[in-house]
Amino acid sequence: MGIIITGHGRFEAARRNIPEGLIKSVIENPQQKLFSKKGRIILQNKYHDETEGQEMLLRVIGIESSNEFKVITAYKTSKIDKYWVKGG
């Protein structure tokens, strides 16, 4: 599957200090795949953030087609319980 990071997605990732490689690893091997109300796909993984010194959740929001995933935005949060779907 091809990965396209939009200009906005690239800008937000840089602003939030999220490495592009980390975004790609979530897309290639997501721990959870959710569907948003706007028809977008949310891929998310828990990981240990060295800068923050704690477990974080990286959420990658995009549009998926049969052969590519287009990243609209990505963000990390420490509020894992708010977004993590139990049993999902």
Beta strands, then each sheet from edge to edge (+ up, - down):
strand 1: 2-5
strand 2: 32-35
strand 3: 41-49
strand 4: 54-64
strand 5: 68-77
sheet 1: 1+ 5+ 4- 3+ 2-
end
